[in-house]
Amino acid sequence: MKRVLNSRPVAFLAFFLVLGIAAAYYLGLPEIFSLPAWILCGLIFVILFITGNKRMLIALYLLIFFLGAFLFQIQFHTDFPEFEVQETCRITGYVSDRSKMDSETHVYLLTNVMIGERDFNKKVILYSPEILQYGETVATEGEIVPPSPPRNPGDFDEEMYLAGKGAGFSLYRTSVETEGSRRSWYQYPFLIREKLAEKIDQILSEKSAPIAKAMFLGIKDEIPQEIRDGFSKTGIAHILAISGLHVAILSYAFNFLLKKLKAERKLRFAVNIILLLLYAALTGFAPSILRAVLMTIFVIIGRWKFAKRDTLVFLSAALIVTLLGNTAQLFSPGLLMSYGVVFGILCLNPPLTRAFRKIHLDKAKLDVPLATSCSATASVFPMTAYFFNNIALAAPLANFFAIPLAGVIVLFTGIGTVFALAAPQLGRILALPAELSIRGLTWLNEQIARSSLGFIEINGFPVWACIAIMAVIFLCSDYMLIKRKTRVLAVGALAGAVLFAGITAVPSVPVRAVILDVGTGDAIHISAEGKDYLIDNGGNLQYSNISDYAEKNRIVFEGVIVTNDRTKNLKQLAATNRIGALYVPGNYQAKEYDAQYPVKEYALYDKIQMSDNVLLENVGSDGKYQSLVLYYRGQPVCLFAQTMPEDMDFAEKVPVFKPAGGGKEGAVTNALLVQLQPQYAVISVKEKNRKELPSPAGIELLRANGVKLFTTAADGAVTILVNGQGNLQIQTEK
């Protein structure tokens, strides 16, 4: 039988390592299972290796799979039971890194952390306005608050962010004590990085410096959000993160210079590696740079010592080393884009270059640039869809300009910065190509973003679709040793399967109601046959939560239905033009910004038509609050009670019941439950609230009547889905 795939066990090891990490995260593969399985596979591999059995590779792949799962479990989760959670403790730690020193609040990474008299086996991120120095041992009194997972759709995943830094929790303190100072050798590169950043600020303009620092030093905190959004919309956000592409440009420049100096091949490779390590050291061993340098060094060593091996093998080896250090990095946009871009170029560049040469683009020297641009675009677009919620239609054009300009920016920023250490004026002159390239890049990006090409907003792009697209890219590559017709059929079949799975996996859900976790009060996002509405009932913590939720999920509400006589949650929504119309009760106290949109008044028994088949009816009023029922095709779906039972006039059966006042005493009665006969109850309440809500008596009544209870405090946002047949499903963010 003819082999259809190049033999490259290292690439398969990387694949199964990634698969194991993903299984641990998405499938919740427990540590108690992965550890014994890893040990068992290790024993089997040793036996098969000693006996010379060819199946030892299968055992090795399973071994690396369970190793990835086990490492992720111990690196991602933090064991807090032995510490006094949410109680004030004395926390001491060693300042090993710092960032955002130009901001009001600085960020410090603490290592060698002690909580009371006990060691904490992870780092801690400290936010403080105080200026602390590298090597200082600091102490403060603070609470240990475990990181919270996303509470609402689109929320920031604090737990994953901290895991990527190797940290267990974070805290903010306005003041800290300094107990001593002892600088370690590895912190001197951090000081050099800060010095280089200062020089970049001196030799480049205020607008260009943040982009240059991101691309050369890996300092991304200073990039304005509008720049990030603009680059994301055109599909070139990957150039803002240090990737193998950036470092490869530097490596190529070093190699070109050494060739001109007539250095022999071995010397060129050796000097190239030394210069790349020096670059990593000068930039403070920033994770993104270290990752990219490691990737490039593996490729250089591969070409130097293992000429018969292809680049994919060494890219895979670099990925294995990177992930073994911190498996949580797999879920960071930086790593995925860094390796993804290089993977896409390795797979698609050769076949696309051949295709473009067939149409004679090589005569205009456009074959390689176009192939590189299309390759980078194909590999990056699933990641931008997943992380940034958009697919950039202009990405091939934007990448065509961005990739060569990125090379100029990285190279001349580096040259100018190094010379600026001794002669700032000379550094400014040498950095002029970088300045002009950044200005040109941002201008071109703005023009492309405004063009008719534009971008498509997409929410909830599935992970499996990202994996399938990368599989299609791999099938199109020269690594698959199959005939062209067979390859076309395989790619077509896989693409068709992805499309079919996408259509069937996304259920027809004409009604989607998300009861958000906003602490006190209520906020409910209803998607009615493609139209978005918000039910708002005031509360103290919602002010920022609702606007953040709308911004992250790119929602503009057709209407906002206020069920209270007042609200202070709409100011930011109004400021960002996210309100189409406002529905208010007769006792509503108007705000000055309500003049920005139509205001419609509703009363008891009025109906608000949200779409052809979806409406809300006001079934209760106590003079201040209103209770609403959500209907789909004439059938009640959910009672959003804001009033007590005696103030409601509703006698139908309803599948979902949301008690008033966070389930306060009297909001749930036996008579009401007999009347409604709900299957589910959702209580929107703040965790550990002072009123000790929900009421124990109400919970007991719900359980006694066989009602399944969800609370936003325990489950995060609760989503009610209704399909075209009226069948109901409940999902939680947890």
N, C-alpha and C positions, 0 to 999 in steps of 0.2 A: 504494500500500500504506500502511495506517495505521500510524503510528509507535507502538510499544509501550513505548518508553522515553524519558524526558525527555532532551534533548540536554545533556550535561554532560561535556565532555571532561576537565575537571579531575578529576572523580571517577574517570574511566577511567584517567587518568594515575596516580592514587594506587593504583588496583587493580593495574595492571601493574607498578608499582614494588614493591608488596608481593609480587606473583607472582614477580618476578625475584629478590628477596631469598630467598624461600622455596625457589625452585629451586636457588639456590646452596648453601643449607644442607642441604636434604633430599635433593636429587639429586646433590650434589657437583659442580655446574656449575663447571668449572675456569676460573681467571683467564685462562689462555692462550687459551681459546675466547671468553670473554665480552668481553674487551677489543677484539679485532679485529671481533667482531660489532657491538659498540657503535659503533665508528668507521664501519663500513660503513653501519649504519642511519642514522647522523648525516649521512653524505654523501648517502644516498638522500633523506632528509628535506629537506635543503637544496635539492636538485635539484627535488623535487616542489613545494616551497614557492615557488621562483622561477618555475616554470612554471604555478603555480596549479592543480596537480592535486589533486583532492579526496582522493586516496588518501594524501596526506601525513600524515593523522591516523594511519593504520595504521603508517606508518614511525615516527611520533612515539611511538606506544605501544610498538613494538618497541625503539626507542631507550631509553625509560625502563626497559623490562624488563631489557635488558642492562646499563644503568647501575646498576640496583639490584644485579644479580648481581656486577658488577665491584667496586662499592664494598664490598659485604659481604665479598668475598674478601680485600681489602686491609685492611679494618678488623677482621675477625674473626681472621685468622691473623697470627701474629708470626714474623718471620724471625729465627731464632736461630743458624743456621750460622756467622755471622761472629763470634759470641761463644763464649767457653769455657763450655759448658753444664755444670752440676754441678761446677764448680771455683770456688774462692774468688776473688772479684774485689772491687775497691773500687767501691762504688756511691754516687754522690752525686745529690742531687735537691733540689728546691725544694718546701717544704710549702705546697701550694695549698688544701688542704681537710683537715678532720679530723672525726671522729665518735666516738661511744662514749666520751666523756671521763669519764663517771661509772663506767665499768667498769675492771677491773684492767688489761685490755689495750685500748689505744686504737688507732684506725684512722686512718692518714694517707695522703693521696693526694699522691704526689710527681710533679712535672712537671720539665721540663728535665733529664731524667735522663742522667747520664754513667756508662758502665761502663768503668772504666779511663780511657783517653783518647778513647774513642769515644762518639758520641751514640747514645742509644737513642730511637727515634722514637715511643715510647709512654710512657704513665704507668706508675708502679709503686705498688702498694699495700703500705704498710709497717705491720706490726702490732708494737707496742712498748708496754711499761709506762711508758716515759718520757713526760713532758709536753713536747710541742714546740709552738712558737708559729707562727702564720701568718707566712709570709714568710721563715722560717729556711731556710738552705741546710744540709742535713745530709749526713753521710757515714758509711758503715759498711762493714765487710767481710762479704760473704755470698756464698752460692751462687746462681747463676741456675738455677732449677728451672722448666722450662716447665710451664704448667698442664696438668693431666691431664684427659682427657675422662672421663665416667662409666665406672667400672670394673665396676659391678654394677647390675642393674635398680633404678631409683629413686634412684641416686646423685646427689649434688650436681654440677652441671655447672660446674666451676670455670672452664673456658675461656670459656663463654658469659657467666658472671658478670663476669669481668675485661673481656671485650670490651665489655659494656654500660657499663663505667666508662671505656673507652678505655685500659685497662691491658694490659701484656704479661705480667707475672708478679707474684707477691706474695712477701714474705719476712717472717719474724719475727726481730727482734733485741731482746735485753734492754737493750742500750745503743747509743747512736749519738752521733756527734760533731757539734757545731754549728760550722759554718765561717763563718757570717755571717748577716745579717738584712736583708731589704729587702722591705717590705710593698708589695704592688700594690694599686691602687685597687679592684679587684673583690673583694678579700678583706675590705674593711670591711663589706659586707653579711653576710658569714659571721659576723663578730663581733656584728652586730646580731641575727642569727638566734640565736646562743648566748644573748645577753642576753634576748631574747624567751622562749626556752625556760626560762631561770631564773625569769622572771616568771610563766610558766605554772605552774611548780612551786610558786610562792608563793601563787598565787590559787586553785589547785584542789587537791583532795585527792590523796594519794599514788596511789590507784587510778585516779583520773580523768585525771591529768595526762598519762600516756603516750598515752592515746587522743586527747586534745585536741591534743597535739604532733604526732601522726601526721596528724590531719585538718586542722590549720591550718598547720603548718610542714613537713609531709612527713618528719618524723623518726620512722621506724617501728622503729628498733632497740630501743626501750625497751618495746615492747608485750610483755607476758608471752605465752608460747607457748599457754597454756590459753585466753587471750582470742582469739588468732588462730584456734585450732582451733574454738572455739565459734562465732565469726562465720562461719567457713568452712562449718560444718555446717548453718547456717541460710541460707546463700546471700547473706550481706551483707558478705562480706570486702571487697568493692569499696569500701565507704565508708571503710575504713581507709587506702586509698591516695587521695591527692589526685587528683581527676578533674575533668573538665569540668563535672560536676554540682556539685561543691563551689564552684568558681570562678563558675559561673553563678549560684549562690545569692548570692554576694557582689556580683556584677555587678547582679543584680536589686535587691538592697538599696540599692546606690549609686544606681541609676536611680530607684527609688521615692523616695528621699530628695531627689534633685534635682528630681523632679516636684513634690514637696510645696513645694520652694523656687521653683517656677514657672520653672525654667530651660528655655530652648527646646531643641528636639530636637538640633540640631547640637552645642550646648554640652554637653548631657547625654552624648552619645556621646564627645565629646573628653575630658571630665572622667573618664568611666568608664574609658577606655583608660589615661589617666595614672594613675588610682588603682590599676588592675590591675598596671601596670608597677611602681608603687611597692610594691605588695604582694609582687610577685616579688622585688624588690630587698631588701625588709625580711626576707624569708625566705631570703636567701642564694642566690637563683637555683637552688634545689633542682631537680634535673631533673624530678621529678614535677610540681612547681608551675609551672615554666617551660613545661612541655608543656601543662598545663591552661590557663594564662593565654594562651599562644599560640593555643590552640584557640578560646577565648572572644573574644579580640581579633579574630581572623579573622571570626568570626560577627558581631561588632559592626560591623566595617568593611563587611561584606557588606550588612548591613541599612541602614547609613548611606549608602553610596555606590552600592550595586548592589541596589536594592530588589526588582528583578525576579528576582534569583537566589535560590535556596533555600539553606537552611542546610547541606545536605549538600555543596554545592560548597565552602563555606568550611571545613567540617570536613575535607574531602579535601585542601584546600590546606595546612591546618595539619599534617596527617599527613605530607604530602610534605616540608615544611620540617623537621619533626622527624626523619624517617628519613634525610634526606640528611646531617644532622649526625652520626648514628650509627645505621647500619642494624641493628646487633645489638639495639637497643631493641625491635625488632619482636617478639622472643621473650621479652620481660619481661612478667610478669603485670601490672605497673603500667600500662604503655602499653596493653596489650590491653584491660584493664578500663576504663581511662580513656576510650579512644575507643569501646570496645565498648558501654558503657552509653549514651553519647550517641547512637551509631548506632542502638541498639535503640529508644531513646525517639523519635528522629526518625522511624523507620520504622513503629513499631507504635502510638505514642500516638494519632495521629489516627483510624485505623480502630477501635481499641479504645474510644476515647472515644465515637465514634458508636454503637458496639454497646451500650455501657453506657447511653447515653441512650435507646436504644430500649426498654430494660427499666426506664426511669424512675429510674435511680440518680442522675441529675442533681438530682432533687428533694431528695435527702439530701446533695447536694454530694459524692458519692462517685465520680462518673464519672471525673474527672481524676486524683485520687489512686490509684484502682484501676488505671486505664490506665497510669499512670506506673510503679506497682509491678510490674504484669505485664510491661510492656515491659522494664524493667531486669532482671527475673528471667529472661526469655527470652533476653536477650543475654548474660547473665553465666553461666548454668548450664553451657554447654559449656566455658567457661574454668575454672570451679571443678572440673568433672569432669576436665579435663586436668591442671591444676596441683595440685589438692588432693585428687584421687581420691575425690570424692563428688558426689552430686547431691542437693541440698537440696529435699525435698518441701515444706518449710515456707517456702520462699523468698518466694512471693507475699505471705504474711501478714507475714513478717519485714520485707520491703521496704516494705510499707504503712506500718509504723511507723518504720522506719529512715531512709527518705529525708527526711521532714519533720524528724525529730529531728536528722539530720545538718546540715540548714540552720541550726537553732537553735544547735547546737554550734559550727559554724564561725563564724557571725556574732558570737555573744556571747563566744566565746573571743578573737576578734580585738579586739572593743571593750574587753573587760576587760584584755587584755594591753597594749594601747596606753596606756590610762589608768593602768595599774599602773606604767608607766615613771616617772610623776610622782607618783602617789598610790596606793601599793599597797593601802591599805584600800578606796579607791573602786573600784579594779580588781577586788578580790575581790567587792564587792557587784554590780558590773556583770556579772561572770562567773558569777553564781549561776544564771541560766537554763541556761548551758552545763553547770555541775556537775550540776544536777538532771536535765538531758536525758541526760547520759552515764550517770548512775546508773540512770535509767529504761530507757535502751537496753540496758545490760548485764543488768538484771534481766529485762526482757522477753525478751531473747535466750536467757537461761538457761531461762526457762519454756517457750519455744517449742522449744528444743533437747531438753528432757525430754519433750515432748508425744508423742502417738502418731504425729504427722506424721513426725517424725524425718528421716532421710536415708538414702540408699543408697550404700554404699561401692562404688567401681568403680575397677579398676586397668587401666591401659593404654588409656585413652580415646583413640581415634585422632585425629590432626590433621585428616584428611580429613572426619571427622564434624563437627568444629567448623566447618570451612569450609562444609559442606553446610547446617548449621543456620543460619548467618548468611545463606546464599543464600535459604533458606526465609523468613527474616525480611524480607529485601529484597523478595521476591516478594509478600509480604503488604502491602507499603507502597503509599502513593499514588504513589510514583515510577514504578510500573509502570502505564502507561496502557492497561490492557486491561480487558475486561468482567469483572464479578464471577464469572460462571460459569467463564469461561476461567481466571481467577486461581485459583479453587478447584481446578480440574482440574490446573493447573500445580503448585500447592503440594502437592496430593495425590500427583501423579506423582513429584515430587522427593522427598517424604517417604517414599513407597513404595520408591523407588530406593535411598534411604539405608538404610532398614530391610533391604531385600534384600541390599544390598552388605555391610551389617554382619553379617548372618547368614552369607553365603557367604565373607566375608573372614576371619572368625574360624574357623579350622579346628577340627574335632573332635579335640582333643588330650587323650586320657585320661591320658597320662603326659608329664610335663614335669620334667626333671632339670636343675637349674642348678648347675654347678660354679662356685662363687663365687671371686672373686679376693680372698683374705684374707691374702696374703703367705705366711708359713710355715704349715704344716699344711693341713688340708682341711676344707671346709664345703660340703655339698651339699644343696640344697633340692629335695625331690621333691614334686611335686604329683600325687597319685594319685587320679584320678577325683573331683576336688574336695576331697580331703583333703591337708593339708600336713604333711610330715615333714622333719626335718633330720638329716643324718648329720654328726656332729662328730668330728674326730680331733685336737682340741687345737691348739696353736700359740700363738705369742706375740702376734700382731697381731689375732687374731680377736675378742678380748674385746669390743671396741666395735663391730667391723665387723658381726658377726652381729646384735647387738641393734639397731644402726642400720638394717640391712637389713630386719629384721622390722618395725620401727616405721614406716619410710618406705613399705613395701608393705602395711602393716596385716595382718600375718600372725600367726596364733596356731597353733602347731604341735600337731597331734594327738599326735605323738610325736617325741622326739629320740633317735636311736640313736647311742650313744657307741661308738666303735671303738678307744678307747685305754683304758689302765687308770686314767687320770685326765684331768680337763679343768678349765679355769678360765674357760670361755667362757659358762657358763650362768647366772651370778649375776644379770646384768641381765635376761635373759629370764625368770628365775624371779621377779624383783622386779616385773616388769610383767605377770605371769600369762600368759605366752605359751607355756607348756609344759603339754600335756595329760597326757603320760606319758613316763617315761624308760626306755629299753631299754639295759641295761648288760651287759658281759661279766662273768664270774665273778670276775675279779681287780680289778674297779673299786673305787677308793677313794672312798667316799661323802663328800659335802659336807653341811654343816649345813642348807643350803636345799633339799636333796633331799626333806625331809619334806613339802614343799608339794604334791607330786604322786605318783601311783603309780610305783613303781620295779619294773621287770620284768627278770629276768635271762635272758640267752640264751647258748647254747653253740655249739660247732662243729656244723654241719649243721642247726642250728635255722632255722626259717623265721618271718619276721615278716610277717604278713598286713596289708598297708596298705589294701587295698580288695578288692572281689570278684575283680578280675582282676590285681591288682598285688601283688607280694610281694618281700621281700628274703631271700636265703639266705646264711648264714655258711659260706663255703667255705675259710677259711684262718685259722689262728691260730698265733702264735709265742710265746705266753705274755704278750705285752703288747698287740699290735695284732691286729685282726680284718679279714678281707677279705670283702666282700659282693658278691653279684650281684643286679642288679635284673631281675626277670622281669615280662613282660606276657603274659597268657594262655598261660603255660607256656613262652614263648620268652625266652631271655636277651637283654637290651637292653644292659647295661653291666656290666663287672667293675670295681668300685671296689677296687682292690688296695691294701691297707695293709701286706701282708707280702711277703716275697721269694718268687720262684717255687717254691722248694723247700718252702715252708710252706703251699702252696695245694693243694687237692684239687679241681680243676675241669678238665674235659676237653672242654667243649662249645665250639662256635663262638659268638662274641659280636661284635656290630657295633662296640661302643665299649669301649676298654680304657684305664683310668686307672692308670698305673704307680705303684708305691709310692714313698714318700720323695722326691717331686719328681723322679722319674726318675733316682734315684741309680744308681751303678755296680752292675750285677747285677740291677737291677729289671726290665730288659728283656733277654731272651735269645732267641736264634734258635729254640730248641726251643719256648719259650712262644708265640712268634708263629706258628709252624707249627701249633701246637695250637689257638690261639684264632682265627686268621685274621681279625683285626679290620680294619674299614675305616677306623676313626678311632682316634686316641689323643689323650687330653687330659692334659696335665701341669700340675698345680697347683703353682706355684712362685713365689717372690718374685723380682722383677726385680733383677738385679745382686747376687745373694746371695753370701755369702762362700764357700760350698761349690762355687760355679760350676756349679750344677745348671741344667738336666738334664745328665746325662753325655753327652759327645760320642759315645761308643761306642753308647749306647742310641739316640740320634737317628739315627745312621748305620744301625743295624739296622732301625729303623722305616721309614726311607726306602727301604732296600734291599728291604723286603717290601711296598712300595707302600702303606704306611699314611699317611694324611693326618694331620699333626700340628697340634694346637692347644695353646698354652700360655697360662695366665691372665696371665702377665707381659706377653705381646705382644698378646693378644686381649681381655683383660678376662674377664668371666664368660662361660663357654661353656654354652649351653643345648642340651639334647638333647630333641627333640620326637618323640613317637610317636603316629601317628594311629590311628583305629579299626581300620584294616586292618593295623596293625603296621609301616607304612612309617616310616622314620626320617629326620629332618632335623636338621642342626646349625646353630645360629646363634651369633654372638658379639656381645658388647656393642660391640665396635669397629665 
